[in-house]
Structures are given as structure tokens and as C-alpha cells.
Amino acid sequence: MSDPVLLQRFAAWLQPQPSTEDNERSSFFQNGIIVLDTNVLLSLYEYTETSREQVLSALEQTAGRLWMPYQVGLEFVRGRRSTLESRKRALADAASEVNKKLMTARKAIVEAKNLVCAQLNKYAQAPEEIANLNALVKDADVDQHLSVYLIEFKRHLDMLKADHGLAPNAADTADPILPRVAQLYGEGVGHQPDDKVLRKRLEEATAFRFPNKIPPGFADSNKETPLKSAGDFLLWEELVEYVSQLPEASRRVLFVSNDTKEDWYESSSGTSNSRPWPSLVDELKRRAGAELRIETPLNFYGGIREFLDVELAEDTYAEIVRVSEAFEVKAQNGEPQVTEETASQFSPPEGLALTALQSVGLTSSAARAAVDSSSPSHWLFQWWLIGVTAQLGRRVPEGWELSVSIAAASRAPEPPSPLWKPGTVLPAGEWLHRDSSWIAPWFMELLDATPKADRAVLRGLAAQQAEENRRSRG
């Protein structure tokens, strides 16, 4: 006897939360097609060389059933450059920052000694003690002590570079990963949709699905262009179309992604637990007659070990966890995104902040020094400048650029956070809409340290961005 109609129609919603203990899970690994999201492929550039080789060897066991949507391929070949550049710059900046901090420590030690000597001279007239301190804290001795730390810190950074096994210019000349991935997929790569199909899908995403928060991809609806906003939906449409053409026995899809945001996962009763949206399972069933299972990379590689008898070392699992956690910090929707919270954690690609600076005519030495700085304290300004110049059309962003979501000012009844300053802190001639604006504290500090001519440029960018963001919110 078949299930009542109600139970049939809403079967996807009535299923329990997916678990690694599900009885039917093995069939997805052994018989289904496997689709890796862009972020899973880009993670290959984040692993150490040993772990990467193990992961690639594990993926080779699934090579006959891997399929890559065109959208994933496009994001992968574009994103690999920014991933490599970010890693290269992060390691280079770390070395520079270590040097600066040790030099700051050296200066602080000498200044502390001088302060004590000055107090001894002023209040105790103690030349012998002063002489002892001067003998104790000699410049050469301080340098010798600090060099021990410098050598050890540098050794660890050099070890990190070596462990990744990727040349600094690997994106252009010696990328060992790209040909391995190409070999994994063989002919299993989707075709580029024609312009008419692409336009229709973009219209469906922006006019119908995103306003109604229909997964996937609605969380990206505020990106700079409809094409960037619709990346996940374009992937999804390709997947539905491809699977619907497969033999019925092969219509089983295992989708693997680091992305667990609200446009892929449904929150569970306000708790931190969530499950992939049942509506995605239901939609693939209705439109393509296919079963869907969504897993994170950690569960996926665990499944490869369990169901395909592939060996993966515990160190490799630790690498997978580390890279997945890093994705949570710096990524949205499979595409690295920089926010105010994450801007100080990784530096912009070399030269990009300077290009942004030149595009708006900032000319002061203070502004140039801020974009040339390798200090994390300046990365927030650099990322904001990169993002706002692209958002306002002052320059054409490269295809591999990271998405940036940082605002210097806001037009709203309430401040984004209690630390933001009201627009009235600036003179009436310097800021429009003073009574309805809020200014980020870091941006106020930047204005205070910037010469008059560049202040006007920065204020103009911040005010235009605030107005643009207000309009986009409706």
C-alpha cells in the first residue's frame, strides 16, 4: 500500500536530518554522480603538498563519476589566481610584519632603558646604576637576543612555503594542480549556456527566486552584478538540466560544498543545527527525477574512505578541517569574500589596492603609504578601497578579484554598531545627509590622518557608497 498523498507530496520535508549513518548514503558514493563546488576545488591550493596529494589520489577513485558544471569550471579557473596570490602575499607580509614587530620591540626595549635612566638621573643621581643599565642594554646585545627569535620565526614561515609545494608564480607557469584536476574530469565538464538561456536564468534568479528567498544562492543577491549574484543558481540550473538527461538508474547526485549558509542550509528551530534545504531535494526530484545528497568536504572524504576503501591519513583530515574553517571565515557562496571582520586576516593581491587608489586620484603620500603597507592594520582600508571603487564603477574589476563587503558609512535610522559616529561629527560642508548618516570609526581615524585634498575624495566615495547601499536595500 502506497503512502497517503500528503506524505508523498512533502516527503523531502518529512525526512529526518541527513546523517553519515544513513543506510542509503553508500549508494551516492558508489553509483551516483559527484559534483564538487568551486570552493572544494580551490581548497586544493590551500593544502600542504602531502595532504593535497592524498586528496587528489582519493578523488581519482571517483574520477569516472565526477561532473563539473560550466559555472564551477569558470569560477575555478578564475579563482585559482586570487587563491594563489592571497597565499603568496600572506606569507610575504607575515615575514615583513615579523621584522617590523621585532624592530618595534628593539626600539621599545631601548626606550624603556632610557626612561629608567632618565628617572634615575632626575631623582637619584645614580651614575653607577645608569652605567650598569647602559652596559646591560646595548644595541648590539638587543639585536643579538632578538635575532634568535627572528631566525626561528623565519624558519617556520619558510617551512610553510615549502610544505605547500607551489611556486610563487604557479598560476602562470607551474601550476601542478590544474592539469591534475583536468585529468580527473576528462570529458565531464559542462558546456557554456548560450546567451539566451543565460539571460533567462538571470531573470528568474533576480526577479523571482531571490526576492522570495528560494534556494540556492539568494544570500548573494546584493553582489555587484546580477551575474555574480546568480553564480550558485546558474550552477544549480546546469545540474538540473544535466541530470534530467541521464539514464534513470544514474540519477543520483552527491553535491559537495564548504558553503553552509542560509541559501543552502535550513536552520533548525533557531538552533545552530541545520540541514540542506528539503526544497532542493524536492526540486531535483520533481524536475529531473533524481535523488540529491549534500555533504561538506569533511563528510565527503570520510565517505570516500568508508565506501571506496581509500586511505586518508589523520593529518590530511586535520588539513581538510583547517581549510574548511578558513573558508567559513573568508568565504561566502564558494567565492572568497572580505568583510570588516575578516579584512585584517589576509592581505589584498599585490598591486590591487594601488590600482584602486589611482582610479580615484588619491595623490597624498599618506594615502600611498597606507596602500603600500603590509600591516594588517591597513588591510581594512585597502580592501574597502578595492571594493568601493569596483562597486561605484570607478574601475573594472578583474574576474579573479575577491568580493568585498565593507562600508565606510551608512544611511539608516540606527547605526550598524554602537561604535559608529553620527554624521554630525563632520562639518556641514563636508558631509551630506549629516542627520541620517553614520560613519565607521576606522574611517573617521583615516580621515583625521589624511591631507585635505584626499579627505574630500574619501568622503565622496564613502557618501556615494552609503547612498548606493541604501538604494539597493530599497
Order of alpha helices (4+ residues) and beta strands (2+ residues): alpha-alpha-alpha-beta-alpha-alpha-alpha-alpha-alpha-alpha-alpha-alpha-alpha-beta-beta-beta-alpha-beta-alpha-alpha-beta-beta-alpha-alpha-alpha-beta-beta-beta-beta-alpha-alpha
